[in-house]
Amino acid sequence: MASAMDQKLSAPDRVRAALSVAGIAAHIEEFTSSTRTAQDAAVAVGSGVGQIVKSLVFLAGGTPVLALVSGANRLDPQRLAALTGAEIAKADADAVRQATGYAIGGVPPIGFPAPLPTFIDRDLLQYDLVWAAAGTPRHVFPVAPQELLRITGGTAVDLKLSA
């Protein structure tokens, strides 16, 4: 559980601290415009939409799980259900905040009160660098996909909805 001192830090500072503990000296960037959607984030950072990491929280049989999905893809809930072995439901705003400590639109891939089972869209691994939310809808940070796998303890899987 996050300590009282952690709660006094801003959301981006909590992400920065979690990244530091994980051995990542990431440069968190703040933008005046929103990076809430993958398209907005791609425009802000000057990357392709596929390089944006969407942090999606679902409930697998009532237990929160994190899906880190390429901004170019839509998640296939049936694939996630098969991976978790449980029925999948999208977490509402309260469940997301309770599980992660962050609001929808700024959920980072790490820095939660307790670790979440994490599934990473295999399509993110094709890039040298991807961009993830850093605690608010205006803060993001770059990270190599292999480092994202390492720091989240995630599993690289095929999560995208087939056309």
Secondary structure per residue as TSV (DSSP state, phi and psi in degrees):
chain	resnum	aa	ss	phi	psi
A	1	M	-	360.0	143.9
A	2	A	-	-66.8	142.0
A	3	S	-	-78.4	166.5
A	4	A	H	-60.7	-37.0
A	5	M	H	-64.0	-40.1
A	6	D	H	-58.7	-36.3
A	7	Q	H	-69.4	-19.5
A	8	K	H	-81.1	-17.7
A	9	L	S	-76.4	151.0
A	10	S	-	-66.9	161.1
A	11	A	H	-55.9	-47.6
A	12	P	H	-62.8	-34.4
A	13	D	H	-68.9	-33.9
A	14	R	H	-66.1	-38.4
A	15	V	H	-66.3	-44.5
A	16	R	H	-57.9	-43.4
A	17	A	H	-64.4	-42.6
A	18	A	H	-64.6	-39.7
A	19	L	H	-64.8	-41.5
A	20	S	H	-60.9	-45.7
A	21	V	H	-59.4	-34.9
A	22	A	T	-80.8	-1.0
A	23	G	T	85.8	21.5
A	24	I	-	-113.1	123.3
A	25	A	-	-98.6	64.7
A	26	A	-	-74.6	146.7
A	27	H	-	-97.2	106.4
A	28	I	-	-80.3	127.4
A	29	E	E	-106.5	139.8
A	30	E	E	-111.1	137.4
A	31	F	-	-118.7	149.0
A	32	T	S	-72.6	-29.5
A	33	S	S	-96.3	163.2
A	34	S	-	-69.4	144.1
A	35	T	-	-115.8	25.4
A	36	R	-	-61.7	-41.7
A	37	T	S	-97.7	159.2
A	38	A	H	-60.6	-40.3
A	39	Q	H	-64.4	-44.8
A	40	D	H	-60.5	-43.6
A	41	A	H	-65.4	-41.3
A	42	A	H	-61.8	-43.1
A	43	V	H	-63.1	-44.7
A	44	A	H	-62.5	-43.5
A	45	V	H	-91.7	-9.4
A	46	G	T	75.6	37.1
A	47	S	S	-121.0	176.4
A	48	G	-	-76.9	154.2
A	49	V	G	-63.0	-27.7
A	50	G	G	-65.4	-21.2
A	51	Q	G	-85.7	0.1
A	52	I	E	-91.9	131.6
A	53	V	E	-93.0	115.8
A	54	K	E	-89.3	122.4
A	55	S	E	-94.9	108.6
A	56	L	E	-115.9	126.0
A	57	V	E	-101.7	129.3
A	58	F	E	-124.8	163.2
A	59	L	E	-108.5	119.6
A	60	A	E	-102.3	100.4
A	61	G	T	60.7	29.9
A	62	G	T	93.6	-10.7
A	63	T	E	-96.5	128.9
A	64	P	E	-66.2	136.7
A	65	V	E	-133.0	153.7
A	66	L	E	-112.3	130.2
A	67	A	E	-114.1	121.0
A	68	L	E	-101.7	108.3
A	69	V	E	-117.2	140.0
A	70	S	E	-58.9	138.7
A	71	G	T	-59.5	-18.7
A	72	A	T	-83.9	-11.0
A	73	N	-	-112.5	156.2
A	74	R	-	-105.6	138.5
A	75	L	B	-74.9	139.3
A	76	D	-	-95.0	106.0
A	77	P	H	-58.5	-31.4
A	78	Q	H	-67.2	-37.2
A	79	R	H	-65.9	-42.1
A	80	L	H	-64.6	-39.5
A	81	A	H	-61.7	-42.3
A	82	A	H	-64.0	-37.3
A	83	L	H	-69.8	-36.9
A	84	T	H	-90.6	-19.7
A	85	G	T	73.9	20.8
A	86	A	S	-142.0	160.2
A	87	E	-	-65.4	139.1
A	88	I	E	-106.7	134.7
A	89	A	E	-135.3	143.8
A	90	K	E	-71.3	133.7
A	91	A	-	-73.7	139.0
A	92	D	-	-80.4	174.8
A	93	A	H	-57.0	-40.4
A	94	D	H	-66.7	-42.5
A	95	A	H	-65.0	-38.7
A	96	V	H	-62.5	-48.3
A	97	R	H	-63.8	-40.3
A	98	Q	H	-65.4	-41.5
A	99	A	H	-75.0	-33.8
A	100	T	H	-112.2	-27.4
A	101	G	S	86.6	5.6
A	102	Y	S	-130.0	157.7
A	103	A	-	-87.5	152.4
A	104	I	T	-54.0	138.2
A	105	G	T	100.3	-13.5
A	106	G	-	-138.6	14.0
A	107	V	-	-68.7	118.7
A	108	P	-	-81.3	172.0
A	109	P	S	-80.9	-11.7
A	110	I	S	-144.7	175.6
A	111	G	-	93.6	30.3
A	112	F	-	-92.7	162.2
A	113	P	S	-58.1	-34.3
A	114	A	S	-143.8	147.9
A	115	P	-	-58.5	145.6
A	116	L	-	-113.2	141.5
A	117	P	-	-56.6	129.7
A	118	T	E	-125.1	131.7
A	119	F	E	-118.7	127.2
A	120	I	E	-112.6	126.1
A	121	D	E	-56.7	119.1
A	122	R	G	-56.1	-28.2
A	123	D	G	-63.2	-22.6
A	124	L	G	-67.6	-24.2
A	125	L	G	-71.8	-12.1
A	126	Q	G	-76.4	-12.1
A	127	Y	S	-99.3	152.7
A	128	D	S	-75.4	-31.9
A	129	L	-	-144.3	138.8
A	130	V	E	-126.9	165.2
A	131	W	E	-120.5	129.7
A	132	A	E	-122.4	155.2
A	133	A	E	-63.9	149.0
A	134	A	-	-125.6	41.2
A	135	G	S	106.5	-20.5
A	136	T	S	-141.1	168.0
A	137	P	T	-71.1	2.7
A	138	R	T	-122.2	0.3
A	139	H	E	-117.6	132.1
A	140	V	E	-139.9	163.3
A	141	F	E	-141.9	148.3
A	142	P	E	-87.6	147.2
A	143	V	E	-155.5	144.8
A	144	A	-	-71.3	138.3
A	145	P	H	-56.4	-36.6
A	146	Q	H	-65.2	-34.4
A	147	E	H	-69.9	-36.7
A	148	L	H	-59.8	-43.6
A	149	L	H	-59.0	-46.7
A	150	R	H	-64.1	-49.5
A	151	I	H	-73.4	-23.9
A	152	T	H	-92.8	-16.3
A	153	G	T	65.8	21.9
A	154	G	-	-76.1	168.9
A	155	T	E	-114.4	126.4
A	156	A	E	-79.1	123.3
A	157	V	E	-144.0	167.4
A	158	D	-	-87.3	110.8
A	159	L	-	-111.1	-10.4
A	160	K	B	-77.5	148.4
A	161	L	-	-73.2	125.4
A	162	S	-	-73.9	145.8
A	163	A	-	-70.6	360.0
